[in-house]
Amino acid sequence: MKTNLYSTEEDTAESVHEYHDIVRASCTILRLADDMGTSLDEVERGDVPKSVQCYMNENNASEQVARKHVRSLIEQTWKMMNNEMMDSPFSTCFVEVCANLARMAQLIYQKESDGFGMQHSLVNKQLRSLLFEPYE
């Protein structure tokens, strides 16, 4: 029996806190895509190292090699997430939300840049149009 996304039953609420693989995968893709897009700017501002810098440090690797590795982690996580989507205890609606979170992360941070944080980026303009401008 699938878990109802809108259920208020205690066991349903508790199951989300167990971080099922589909939730973990979605969040991992978001985190890694964000790191790929914003890590350089954030580290320059004094933020903690991101996955790219950690891989470079731990493996004495170049930035190019580290980025390639993080892209492969994103690809592996998508494969795991796709498998989890086929046999999830959650409702189809919740599964789609998880997948859409990962998709949006890759859209926003595509081309390995901060598509939303950069005021004049194409992604920023597209998101503003989608969310704030009336459809004509």
C-alpha positions in Angstrom: 0.0 0.0 0.0 1.4 3.4 -1.0 1.8 6.2 1.5 -0.6 9.0 0.9 1.2 12.3 0.5 -1.6 14.2 2.2 -2.1 11.7 5.0 -1.7 12.9 8.6 -1.2 9.5 10.0 1.8 9.3 12.3 3.5 6.4 10.5 3.3 8.4 7.2 5.0 11.4 8.9 7.6 9.2 10.5 8.5 7.5 7.2 9.6 10.8 5.6 12.0 11.3 8.5 13.7 8.1 7.7 15.0 9.7 4.5 14.0 7.0 2.1 16.4 6.7 -0.8 14.2 8.7 -3.2 14.3 11.7 -0.8 18.0 11.3 -0.2 18.7 11.0 -3.9 16.6 14.1 -4.8 18.4 16.1 -2.1 21.8 14.8 -3.1 21.3 15.9 -6.7 20.2 19.3 -5.5 23.2 19.6 -3.3 25.7 18.5 -5.9 24.2 20.6 -8.7 24.3 23.6 -6.4 27.9 22.9 -5.6 28.8 22.7 -9.3 27.1 26.0 -9.9 28.0 28.1 -6.9 31.1 26.6 -5.2 33.7 29.0 -6.6 31.8 32.1 -5.7 30.8 30.8 -2.3 34.4 29.7 -1.4 35.6 33.2 -2.5 33.1 34.7 -0.1 34.5 32.6 2.7 32.0 29.8 2.8 33.0 26.2 3.6 34.5 24.1 0.8 31.9 22.3 -1.4 32.0 18.9 -2.9 34.3 20.0 -5.8 36.9 21.5 -3.5 36.7 18.6 -1.1 37.3 16.1 -3.9 40.2 18.2 -5.1 41.8 18.3 -1.6 41.2 14.6 -0.8 42.5 13.3 -4.1 45.0 16.0 -5.1 43.0 16.5 -8.3 42.5 19.4 -10.6 39.2 21.3 -10.6 38.4 19.8 -14.0 38.8 16.2 -12.7 36.8 17.0 -9.6 33.9 18.5 -11.6 33.9 15.4 -13.8 33.7 13.2 -10.7 30.8 15.2 -9.2 29.0 15.0 -12.6 29.4 11.2 -12.4 28.0 11.2 -8.9 25.0 13.1 -10.1 24.5 10.6 -12.9 24.8 7.6 -10.5 22.4 9.2 -8.1 19.9 9.7 -11.0 20.1 6.0 -11.8 19.5 5.1 -8.2 16.6 7.6 -8.0 15.0 6.2 -11.2 15.1 2.7 -9.7 13.6 4.0 -6.4 10.8 5.7 -8.4 9.7 2.4 -9.8 9.1 0.8 -6.3 8.5 3.7 -3.9 6.2 3.4 -0.9 5.1 7.0 -1.5 2.3 8.3 -3.7 3.0 9.1 -7.3 2.5 12.7 -6.5 5.3 12.7 -3.9 7.6 10.7 -6.2 7.1 13.3 -8.9 7.8 16.1 -6.4 11.2 14.5 -5.6 12.0 14.0 -9.2 11.0 17.6 -10.0 13.2 19.0 -7.3 16.2 17.2 -8.8 15.2 18.4 -12.3 14.8 22.0 -11.2 18.2 21.9 -9.4 19.9 20.9 -12.7 17.9 23.5 -14.6 18.9 26.3 -12.2 22.5 25.3 -12.0 22.9 24.2 -15.6 26.2 25.0 -17.4 27.7 24.8 -13.9 26.8 28.3 -13.0 24.4 30.0 -10.5 21.5 30.5 -12.9 19.2 31.9 -10.3 21.6 34.0 -8.2 23.0 35.8 -11.2 20.5 38.6 -11.8 20.8 38.8 -15.6 21.1 35.1 -16.4 18.7 33.4 -18.8 17.6 30.9 -16.2 16.8 33.8 -13.8 14.7 35.5 -16.5 12.9 32.3 -17.3 12.1 31.5 -13.7 10.8 35.1 -13.1 8.7 34.8 -16.2 7.3 31.5 -15.1 6.5 32.5 -11.6 5.8 36.2 -11.6 4.6 37.3 -15.0 1.0 36.8 -16.2 0.5 34.3 -19.0 -0.6 36.1 -22.2 
